[in-house]
């Protein structure tokens, strides 16, 4: 939209079905978004209008809510779903607080998708070989790129906590500062967009797939969650003596009750399960533990005021609005229904059958499709539409024969 049109308040409308557009560009049948495929209004959030600092020509980006023309939020909108979950907490006098940890890879351009990604050539003329995890000098070879990333983050008002090289080849992680869930989802979206745009300027490719390289750890989007009383700001996961509360237990119980049903919301793509099937601290389970990275729900070591629950299931490919909404909705369900969690696990452990999660997109979609809990918390229209769109993507994947199949199976009698 032109700046003039935007400043005049001209309403931007979009076909309702676009909210269910699959990643290949197609759409499920119209019955999933209304047979007329009428319009939605895109209503900009005044706090999320940003001049894009990496653009030579003046450009701005406005994050919008997708609202029905009657004024209410569209049930197909993931941002709207997150706002609805936050409102349910507010009705109880509570406010969730979250932080996201986003991992990503920086690669050289990949013009042939049949070939593996490669790390870029750095300032020293060499490609990283995977020996730089957590090194203080590990991003020196990409210093011009990261310098502009930091500058653009500051210009967009994206506060960062820590930035580090992760375990994978040319893999990095950023921890965004904790705060309001909607703000963190917006910031996560903006940061991913920023990364890709700045990378293009530097002749690089940023990849937020869950598992872009074989034999290498995947990329997660861990979600740290706590809840405070709106009136006092007190963390309700800790009592006056600094001990865990019943609310803390019930929140974990709700997370456990929802994780299997919601796996397709946390791990939305075929590739998501490549990360989960080769764990590398990416656990595919609903166990919980004190500071054990093998558990899907980890309680990090902290002071009582910072007591929180880390959901380690979502990958970097997850929709931040939907992943945060699903995790918080599950926790609230546990609080409202006083659900008790399983016993905490420590050390090496075997995952009980009742705490294992779907390990393929097909299994996850079948679980989500049957889930009455998901339909109760997010609405039948959203869940059925989401499953329809993701089923199209899965079908498209199965329409192709992979190099592994040709390499390994072609010679079989």
N, C-alpha and C positions, 0 to 999 in steps of 0.2 A: 504494500500500500504506500502511496506517496505520503510524505510528511504532512503535506497540506491536508490531505484527506483524513489522516489520523487526527491531526490537531482540531479539525472541524467536528470531530466526533462521529464521523461516518461509520455506520455499523457494518462490520464485516461478517458475512454469513457463509456457512459451509455446509455441504451435504452431510446429513447425519451418519451415513454409512462410512465416511472417512475415518471415524473413530474405530472402526473394525477392519480397516485396510490391513492386509497381511504384508509381510516384509517383502514379498515378491511383487506387490502392487495390486493384486487382485482382491476381490471381496467375496465374503460368503453370501448365500442367498438373501434376498432383501427382507425376508420374514424376520431376520435377526435384528434388523434396525428400523423396521417400519416399511411396509410395502410401498409407500409413497416416496420414501427416501427424501423427506422434507428437510428443511434447513435448520441449522443451529446458529446461534449468535456467538461469536467469539468476543468475549468481554475482557479487555486488558486489565490486569492487576496493576493499579497505579504504582505499587511498590516494586514492580518487576518490569520496568521499562529501562532498557540499557543501551547506551551508545556503544557500538562494537569497536573496541580500541585497535583491533588488528586490521581493520578495513581502511584503505587509503581514502576512499570516498565516504562521505558521511552516511552511515547506516545505523539503524537501531533495531533491537529485538524486543518485542513485548510478549511476555508470557500471559496467556489468556485462559480464562475459564470457558468451557463449552456449555452454554446454557440453552435450554429449550426456549422457543420464541415466547412462551408464556412466562418466562422469568426464572423458573426453577432450574437447578443444576441437572444436566443430562446424566442419567444413570450409566451411560456408556463412557463417561469421562473418568479417567483414573485420577486426575487432580480433584475432581468433584468427590470421588469415593474417599480420598484421603481427608478432605475437608469434613465429610460427614462423620468419619470416625473420630476426628478431633472434637467435633461438636458433641458426640456422645460422651466423651470424657468430660467436657466442660459442663454438661448437664449434671454430672456428679460432683462438681466442684474440683475437678482434677485436670491437669494439663500434662500430656506426655512430652518428654524431652528426648531427642534422638541425636545421634551423630553417625555419619557414614564414613567408612574406610573404603576408598575406591582404588583398585589395582588396575593397571593398564600396561600394554607393551608399546614400545616405540620401535618401528621397523623401517627398513628401507622400502621404497615403493615396490609394490608387488603387482606387476602387470600381467602375470600369468597365474591365475588362481590354482592351476594344477601343481604349481611348485610351492614348496614350503616358504614361510616367511623367513627373512634374514635380518639380523641386527644391522643397523646403519653403520656406515663408515664414519668414525669420529674424527675429532680434530687431530688426533695422532696418526690418522691414515689407516687405522685398523678397525676390524669389527670386534665387538665384545664377544668373548667366548663363554660367558656364564660364570665367571669367577669373581664377580664384583658385588655379590649380595651384601647389603648393609655397609658397604664401604663408604668412607667419607669423601672419596674422590670418584665415585662410580658414575656420576653424571657429567664429569668434566669434558668428556668427548662430545657431549651434546649441550655444552654450556650456552651457546647462542639461543638454542631452542628453549631451554628452561628459563633463561633470563627473560625472554619475552613472555613465557607462560606466567611467571611471577608478576611481571609488570601489568599484564592484562588482568590477572586476578585482582590486583590492587585497584585497577581502574573500574572493575565491575563490582567492587565491594565484596569480594569473596575472601573471607578470612581463612587462613590455613593454619593448622596446628603443626603437623610434622609432614615432611616429605622425605622419602627414602627409596633406595634401590631395594627391590624385593628379590626373591629367590630365583626367578626365571631370568633367561637371557634378555637383557634390555627391558626388564620389567620394573615398574615403579609403583609406588603407593602414595596417596595423599590421605591425610586424616583431616576432615573438615570439623570445625569447632561445633560442639553440641549446641542445640537450640530448638526452636519451634519446628515440628516435623514438616510442615508445609514449606517453611523457609529452607530447611535442609534439602528437601526434595527439589525445590527450585534451584538451589545452589549446585546440587549434584548434576542436574540437567545442564545448567549453564557451563559448568566445568568441563563436562564431556564434550559439549559443542566447542568450547574454547580450545580444548586440546587438539581436536581434529582440524580446526581452522588454522591455528598457529603452525601445526605440523606441516600442512600443505605449503605454507609460506617458506618453510625451511627444507622443502624437498623430502619430507618424512611422511610416514603413515602411522597414525595412532590407532591401535586395535583394542577394542573393549570386548572382544569375544571372551567367553568363559575359558576356553582352552584352545588357543591358537597354535601351540607347538606341542608335538608329541614328546613324551618323556620329560616334560617340564611342568612345574606347578602351574595351575590355572589362575585366573584372576577373579577375585571375590569382590563383593560389596557388603561387607559385614555391617550390621545395623546394631548400634548400642542404644539401649532403651532404659529410661527411668521415668518415674511419674512424680509430680509434685502437686501439693495442694495449692490451688490458685490463691487462696486467701493468705497463706503463710509462706509459700515457697518451700515448704518442708518436703524432703524426699520421703514418700510414703513407703518406700521399701525398707526403711530403717526406723526403729522405735527410739524413744528417748535415751535408752541405754546403748544405742548403736547396734542393736541386734536385729536380725531379719524379722520382718513382720509377716502376718498372715497374708496381707495383700501381696507381698513379694512371692510367697509360695503359690498363691492363686494365679498370679500373672504367669509364672512358669508353667503351672498346670494347664492354663489356657493355651500357651505356646505349644506345649506338647500335644494337646488335643487337636490343634489345627494344622500342624506342620505337614502331615501326610496329605491331607485334603488340599492344602495350599501349595504343594510342591511345584505345580505347574505355574504358579504366580511368581515364585522365587527363582525358578529355573525354567525360563520360557522357551528355550530353543533346543533343537537336537544336540547341538554342541555343548549345552549346559551340562549334560550328563557325562560327557567326556571328563569334565573337571571332577564330578562327583564319584565316578567309578574308579578313579585313581587318586585317592584322597589328598595326599600331600597337605595335610591340615585343612582339607575341605570336606568335613564329615557329612555323610549322607545318613543322618540319624536324628532322632528327637530326644536323645539322652541329654541330661544336663549335669554340669560339673563345676566345681570351684577351680578355675584357672587351668582347665585341661582342654587343649586345642583339638583333641579327638572327639569332643562332644559337639553336637549341633547347637546346643545352648550352653554358652560358657559364661560363668560369673567371674569377670576379671578381678584380680586383687586390687582393692581400693579401700579408701576410708569409708565409714558408714554414710557420709553425706553424698558420696559418689557411687553408692551401690547401684548396679545396673545389670541388665541381662543383654548379652551379645548374641544375636542371631547370626550364625555363621553359614547358613545355607545359601543366601542369595549370591549370585554371581555378578560380575561387572556388567553383564548383558541384561540384567533385570531392569524393568521400568521402576525408577526410584519411587514414584508416587504409589504405584501398586504394591511394591514390595514392602514399603513402610506401612501402608494402609493395612495389608494383610497381617503383618506381624503385630501391629498395635491392636487390630480388631480381635485377633486370637487371644492376646493378653487380657483385653477387657472382658471377653467372653468368660475367661477363667475367673476374673475378679467377681463378675456379676453372679456366676454360678458356684462360687467357692470351690473350684476344682483343686484337688491336691495333686502335686506332681509325684512322679516316681521317686525312688531313692536316688540321691546324687551318686554318680560314679567317679572313680578316681583311678589313675594308673591305666594299664592295659585292660581292656574289657571286651566282652562279646556283646553285640547289640541284641537285645531281646526282640523277638518277632514283632511285638506290639509297638516297638519304637523304631522299627526300620521304615524307610521311606521308598517311594517309587524310584526306580533306577533307570527308567527310560521316559522319553516324552510321551510315548503312547500310554504307558502305565499311569503316568501322572495325570494326563488328560482324562483317562477313564475314571480315575479316582475323583477328580474335580467334578466331572459330569454327574457323578452319583451323589455328590456331597450335599446333603440338606443344610449343613452348617454354612457352607459357602453361599448358598442361595439365600439363607436367612440373613447373613451379614452383608452381602453385596448385591442381593437382588437376583432373581431368576434371569431377567433380561441381560444383565451384564455377564453372568457366568455362562449362559448358553451362547451368547455372542462371542465371548472370548474363546470358548472351546471350539466354536465353528471356525474362527479365524486361524487358530493354531493347528487345527486339523488339516486345513488347506496347506499350511506350511509343511506339516509332516508328510502329507501326500506328495507334495512337490519333491521333498527329499527322497522319498522312496521311488520316484520316477527316474532317478539317476543311478548309474552303476559306478561305484567308487573305484579308485585305483587299487585298493587292497583286494577287492573282489576279482579284478582282472589279473592281478599279479599272483594271487594265491590259489584261486579256484579254477582258473582256466585250464590248468594242466591236469586237473582231477579227472579220473575215468568216470 
